[in-house]
Amino acid sequence: MAIVYDKLMNLKIPDAEQSYTEKDSILYALGLGFGLDPNETDQLPFIFEKEHRVVPTMGVVLAHPGFWVRDLDTGIDWVQVVHGEQGLTLHKPLPPRGTVVGKNRVVDVIDKGAGRGAIVLSERTLFDKATGDLLATVNQTTFCRGDGGFGGPERAQPLPHNVPERPADLFCDLSTSPQAALIYRLSGDYNPLHADPAVARAAGFPRPILHGLATFGVAAHAILKAVCNYRSEEILSIQGRFTAPVYPGETFRTKIWRDGSVISFQVHGLDRKVTAISNGRVELRK
């Protein structure tokens, strides 16, 4: 199999529909480490049904199309795909409960050349089924390591956001639970790499790793805490590039730069001194 550019660009990815309640959004927040300190009452609205709020990054898991790179006729060597970048734009704050429909499409395919892989950019638009309102746009960049040289357009990948060169304006340290991946997977990503030690060892890891999107959610938690005073409606968009795997139970330091309504960030794993997310950017509602 090999990628056929026109075929992949016109791929029909089935719509996905999901109903959720406060229980689901509380479970999502617990998977990110909300509530580890039971006395931190500012986090309570995200993990308690009274005056309930939804963590903005829950939009990345709602009405997910599944592993379409593998399940559909894409021509992609799915064994070698890596989640490269993630973006989320919130057109409205996510409601505490409802039914949402996700419409998915391939936005672009970039051929980096033989032996250099390919880049697939995809988009999911998330709609409220009851009202038809557009709630969120989810963008993902997938690095297909085994698919370069298929004959598609050779052009540069869109440049990531650059963080300022000055020292960070502030930082936020957040711990995660050793059970974080086991909780987070209940929000929809059941890849055994995050639960089964044998699968993790076969993939070259000493133990199950934390989901990249869980780290993405921890970054959003840090911005909510350090910048937004837990007012989730202030986050308009968030994006970042995944740069290293991390493990449940590690502590993450999010470095933050403020430039008006634009927040730049990086996420570092303090235990092993790795950078988990680079080129992070958040836009706040003005």
Stockholm file with secondary structure:
# STOCKHOLM 1.0

chainA/1-286         MAIVYDKLMNLKIPDAEQSYTEKDSILYALGLGFGLDPNETDQLPFIFEKEHRVVPTMGVVLAHPGFWVRDLDTGIDWVQVVHGEQGLTLHKPLPPRGTVVGKNRVVDVIDKGAGRGAIVLSERTLFDKATGDLLATVNQTTFCRGDGGFGGPERAQPLPHNVPERPADLFCDLSTSPQAALIYRLSGDYNPLHADPAVARAAGFPRPILHGLATFGVAAHAILKAVCNYRSEEILSIQGRFTAPVYPGETFRTKIWRDGSVISFQVHGLDRKVTAISNGRVELRK
#=GR chainA/1-286 SS CCCCHHHHHTCCEEEEEEEECHHHHHHHHHHHTTTSSTTCGGGHHHHSSTTCCCCGGGGGTTTCCCSHHHHSSCCCCGGGEEEEEEEEEESSCCCSSEEEEEEEEEEEEEECCTTTCEEEEEEEEEEETTTCCEEEEEEEEEEETTCTTSSCCCCCCCCCCCCCSSCCSEEEEEECCTTHHHHHGGGSCCCGGGTCHHHHHHTTCSSCCCCHHHHHHHHHHHHHHHTSTTCGGGEEEEEEEECSCCCTTCEEEEEEEEETTEEEEEEEETTTTEEEEEEEEEEECC
#=GC SS_cons         CCCCHHHHHTCCEEEEEEEECHHHHHHHHHHHTTTSSTTCGGGHHHHSSTTCCCCGGGGGTTTCCCSHHHHSSCCCCGGGEEEEEEEEEESSCCCSSEEEEEEEEEEEEEECCTTTCEEEEEEEEEEETTTCCEEEEEEEEEEETTCTTSSCCCCCCCCCCCCCSSCCSEEEEEECCTTHHHHHGGGSCCCGGGTCHHHHHHTTCSSCCCCHHHHHHHHHHHHHHHTSTTCGGGEEEEEEEECSCCCTTCEEEEEEEEETTEEEEEEEETTTTEEEEEEEEEEECC
//
